[in-house]
Every structure is written in C-alpha cells, then in structure tokens.
C-alpha cells in the first residue's frame, strides 16, 4: 500500500494472485483477507486487475 500511495498508479496488475499471498486459496476466510487488501488499493482510486491461472493438468477448464 505504501508503494501505491507513493506512485499513485492508474492500474495495478497482479499476475498471478498466488504470488501476493501465502494463504490457502480454498479457505474463504483466508482469501477474504487477501481480497480486503486488494479492495483497499481499489478504494484508493487505483484499478486492480488480478490474474488467477487454472491448475495445469488434463480435462476441460469448465466443469459442472
């Protein structure tokens, strides 16, 4: 957040989401902390774009 306040960027791109936290992505409570921090950046007037990659492996990307 210090860097965002200093630079005042229009856009912050996070590629990929896993690189900015060490929490379990299947834990809603943990991820709410991550999203809260991203929301703080967005509320400062900066657009936040996060990229989250699907797991590598076999099978279709869309599953029911």
C-alpha positions in Angstrom: 0.0 0.0 0.0 2.9 2.3 0.7 4.1 2.0 -2.9 0.6 2.6 -4.3 0.3 5.8 -2.2 3.7 6.9 -3.3 3.4 6.2 -7.1 -0.4 6.7 -7.4 -0.8 4.3 -10.4 -3.9 4.1 -12.5 -3.7 0.3 -12.8 -2.1 -2.4 -10.7 -1.8 -5.9 -12.4 -1.2 -8.9 -10.2 0.0 -11.9 -12.1 -0.8 -14.3 -10.6 -2.8 -14.0 -7.4 -0.9 -16.7 -5.7 2.3 -14.6 -5.9 1.0 -11.9 -3.5 -0.1 -14.2 -0.6 0.8 -17.4 1.1 -2.7 -18.4 2.3 -4.8 -21.3 1.3 -6.9 -20.4 -1.8 -9.6 -22.9 -0.8 -10.1 -21.1 2.5 -12.8 -18.4 2.2 -11.7 -16.7 5.4 -8.1 -16.5 4.4 -9.0 -15.3 0.9 -11.2 -12.6 2.3 -8.1 -11.1 3.9 -6.4 -11.0 0.5 -9.4 -9.5 -1.2 -9.7 -7.0 1.6 -6.2 -5.8 0.9 -6.9 -5.6 -2.9 -10.1 -3.7 -2.1 -8.0 -1.1 -0.1 -5.9 -0.5 -3.2 -9.0 -0.2 -5.4 -10.6 2.2 -2.9 -7.6 4.5 -3.2 -8.6 5.1 -6.8 -6.4 2.5 -8.5 -7.9 -0.2 -10.7 -6.7 -3.6 -9.7 -6.5 -6.5 -12.2 -5.8 -9.9 -10.8 -4.9 -12.9 -12.9 -5.6 -16.4 -11.5 -4.5 -19.4 -13.6 -6.3 -22.7 -13.7 -4.5 -25.7 -12.4 -2.4 -27.4 -15.1 -3.5 -30.9 -16.0 -5.9 -32.9 -18.1 -9.5 -32.2 -18.7 -11.7 -29.3 -19.6 -11.4 -26.0 -18.0 -15.1 -25.7 -17.3 -16.5 -28.3 -15.0 -20.0 -28.6 -13.7 
